[in-house]
Amino acid sequence: MSTRPPNHHGDITKTSSVNMTTMTTTKTKAAAKAGPNAAPKQKTQMHRRSRTGCYTCRLRRKKCDEGSPMCTACKHLGLCCEYKRPMWWSNNDARRKHKDDIKMIIKRKKLSEKSSHTIQTSINTPPGLSHSLPTSATFSDPLDRNRSASIDSHFGFNFNSPQHGQDFTPFATPQINLNGGEFIFPPFSPYEIDMKTERQIFINDVPTLRESTVSTFSTYQTPPPPGTILPSFPLEGEWTEQVFSERRESLAEETFNANFFDFACDPAMASSQVAIELDEGDQKLLDHFVQHVLPTIFPILESNQHGSISSELVLPSLANNKGYLHCCLSIAAQHFKSTTGIQSEEIDNDIMRHRYATITWLCEALNRDENHQPILDATLGLIFFQCIVGRPDDTLPDIPWHQHFQAVVSLVQKLDLAGLVSDITKPLAHTPFNMTLTSWIDILGATMLGSSPLFAHTYRNKHLSINNHSLGLRELMGCEDRVMYLISEIACLESLKNQGMDDITLCQHVRGLGDEISNTEINEGTLVEPYNANGTLSPKQLSKNITAAFRLAARIYLCSLVPGFYPAQPSCMGLVEKLTAVLQLIPSGVNGYDRSLTWVYLIGGSVSVPGSSFRDFFENRVAQLGDVANSGSFGRMTVLLREVWLQYEAILAAAEAAAGTSSSSEAPQQQQQVNAHYVRWREVMQIKGWDYLLI
């Protein structure tokens, strides 16, 4: 496919032909200007426009490399790559709207790249002739249009970052409150202004260097009308400290390492074309998986790596791993069934057909006992993908997750992944992704079963390690690794309690683990909304908030092991209220991260008492998720919590009825009986026959 070369002079060449474009090359123009004696070249280039590129690139009028299932341009920009004629292509209004949406996505990506580049440039760039960053006229980066900090100033100011709270807002339109005489600054839509500056340097009256810069000023509020009296600045000391603290916080923001994980696939395959031959029905399931299921699998990791999971792990595995492909097609059919509400024998057949094909492939591969990495990928997919799709009332037969996990443990041992991550003499440059995912399932899955994690010894060694403590759990699911290791220790303690540990020894271990949890809170700082000053998501702050939520849930889980524990204790109610306050700092809705906190909601909600703020908050979050709240682990957790609350309220109602017919001397004894028989969520699962993995 050929494209028209850029026309820097702004001329637009119109042609009457649809398929052929004729234009004079730049070299011909240069030859014509070389001199009067030079013979002008009359050769023209004939370009043939391809008709097989994706419709997204055709809409953008860009060259498409026709990669499958996604071309390089769409994969880089995070756009939806469509080779089949989409519905919006036939409608001019829909096509125009789709093009505007694509422009907005590209604009956000460029602004994100510019903001990250500005921080690096402000630190490393030596003093030069200009105090503004050069544009494409003087520098190779065409996206660089930010204004940098003044070189001779001690403090920088980010013109792309709006001020909040009591900050000075010169671009806010004031409105007078007639009652109090105060100014009110309502929010407005964001806007940008590009200012171009040209300068010429003369040496002995001879022009030498010509520079051209463009500075972009953006704000989230419109400028004031002429004649508006603006509020006064804060005091000099307050303003200086505010700007300094904002700059220090922005520079302290950790940049996520996109190469943190080892996805155990061919590096060349991650960027090459992926071609999968399927029939029409399975191709629709694959498209549904890529478009609707894949973006929801690892939301925390995707918010940092921006599509690396699909390009480096999932897509290569779909092309090379038959068991993994059948697993994803089965998951896609389940997701399609739950989201559309279609109950048909055909979709159930698709689910069971691909599920059976996956199990058959795994059994044959395990019998061969070779090439263990693809087998581990498919088995982990069978376990984890079920946490994303399906409804609690789905009655199709399936193998319990913990039986699949036995195969995972065997494969991890054959690959010696636990030994590789624990070896302090040879630290790994990249953490094996499958070991991180296995650890996540192992730790929280052990709390589902009331047993010890199978790799608890590995987590204990990592927790005690000084220089090699990370397993990548923070990068994968948001919670700090050390907090997850302590949850593993609490699960081990619960297993020992079930085996008959005496109460004195149990309480000693509970106190010791409580101190360890407190040690993870050192230098954590105040929790705030996980957004930067310019409105973008802050991965570092989001991780802090998620870690705080898991930490409080771990404390509740630990306290529940103490003999005589019951939810109405003041200490337990206080922890639940603190957890509710922290969860309010987690983004909500379909694009939020509530579904990544299923285990946290389970632990906190199972001990919440009637009338607590947690229950109202939880129902509000469920309403914001909409129909998505009924699917996957979050939907199963919601059903479990409501069943626990229903049974607990039935116990309280029975106790109140008994209290009305008994004497006052028997009331304390009845209250003790109620406290001793509070409803435990794991017992409800066992009674109902629910074998859930709620992570």
Salt bridges, closest charged atoms under 4 A:
ASP93 OD1 - ARG96 NH1 2.97
ASP101 OD2 - LYS97 NZ 3.34
ASP144 OD2 - HIS117 NE2 2.63
ASP194 OD2 - ARG145 NH2 2.25
GLU198 OE2 - LYS196 NZ 3.38
GLU198 OE1 - ARG210 NH2 2.83
GLU254 OE1 - ARG474 NH2 3.22
GLU280 OE2 - LYS284 NZ 3.97
ASP282 OD1 - ARG353 NH2 3.16
ASP282 OD1 - HIS354 NE2 3.01
ASP348 OD1 - LYS337 NZ 2.80
ASP350 OD1 - ARG353 NH2 2.97
ASP369 OD1 - HIS372 NE2 2.85
ASP369 OD1 - LYS414 NZ 2.64
ASP394 OD1 - LYS337 NZ 3.87
ASP398 OD1 - ARG355 NE 3.93
GLU475 OE2 - ARG474 NH1 3.78
GLU480 OE2 - ARG474 NE 3.30
GLU489 OE2 - ARG460 NE 2.99
GLU494 OE2 - ARG682 NH1 2.85
GLU516 OE1 - HIS463 NE2 3.33
GLU521 OE2 - ARG555 NH2 3.85
ASP594 OD1 - ARG621 NH1 2.68
GLU619 OE1 - ARG642 NH2 2.82
ASP627 OD2 - ARG391 NH2 2.98
GLU643 OE2 - LYS688 NZ 3.83
GLU649 OE2 - ARG615 NH1 3.03
ASP691 OD2 - HIS402 NE2 2.75
